[in-house]
């Protein structure tokens, strides 16, 4: 299990742009989603998932840097 698997991300529906929230771990196991707004099914693009994980990693690194500055 990855540290980011429990993190929730928002994925825009390619049909109507409504954002669906889902955990990274769930998307890794099953990338298929159904939009709550338009009820269309779609598959999450692996590149989109990778970009979302990179954003999480950057936010974590930024937070660590900010916290390390507080102790100085």
C-alpha positions in Angstrom: 0.0 0.0 0.0 1.3 3.4 -1.0 1.1 6.4 1.4 -1.0 8.2 -1.2 -3.6 5.4 -1.7 -5.9 6.8 0.9 -5.7 10.3 -0.5 -8.9 11.5 -2.3 -8.5 13.3 -5.6 -11.0 14.9 -8.0 -11.3 13.6 -11.5 -13.2 15.7 -14.1 -15.8 13.8 -16.2 -14.8 13.9 -19.8 -18.4 14.2 -20.8 -19.7 17.0 -18.6 -16.6 18.2 -16.6 -18.4 17.4 -13.3 -15.7 16.4 -10.8 -15.8 12.9 -9.2 -14.0 12.3 -5.9 -12.2 9.0 -5.5 -9.2 7.6 -3.6 -5.9 7.0 -5.4 -5.9 3.4 -4.1 -9.4 2.7 -5.5 -8.5 4.2 -8.9 -5.4 2.0 -9.0 -7.5 -1.1 -8.5 -10.4 0.0 -10.8 -10.0 3.1 -13.0 -13.6 2.9 -14.1 -15.9 5.6 -12.8 -19.5 6.7 -13.4 -20.2 10.4 -13.2 -22.8 11.3 -10.6 -24.0 14.3 -12.8 -24.5 12.8 -16.3 -24.3 9.1 -15.3 -21.8 8.4 -18.1 -19.1 5.8 -17.4 -15.5 6.6 -18.1 -12.0 5.3 -17.5 -9.5 7.4 -15.6 -6.5 8.1 -17.7 -3.2 6.8 -16.2 -1.5 10.0 -17.0 -4.2 12.0 -15.1 -3.6 9.8 -12.1 0.1 10.2 -12.3 -0.3 14.0 -12.5 -2.5 14.0 -9.5 0.0 11.9 -7.5 2.8 14.3 -8.5 0.7 17.2 -7.2 0.2 15.4 -3.9 3.9 14.7 -3.7 4.7 18.4 -4.4 2.3 19.5 -1.7 3.8 17.1 0.8 7.3 18.3 0.0 6.2 22.0 0.3 4.6 21.3 3.7 7.8 19.5 4.9 9.9 22.5 3.8 7.5 25.0 5.6 7.6 22.9 8.8 11.3 22.7 8.8 11.6 26.5 8.6 9.4 26.9 11.7 12.0 25.2 13.9 14.7 27.6 12.9 
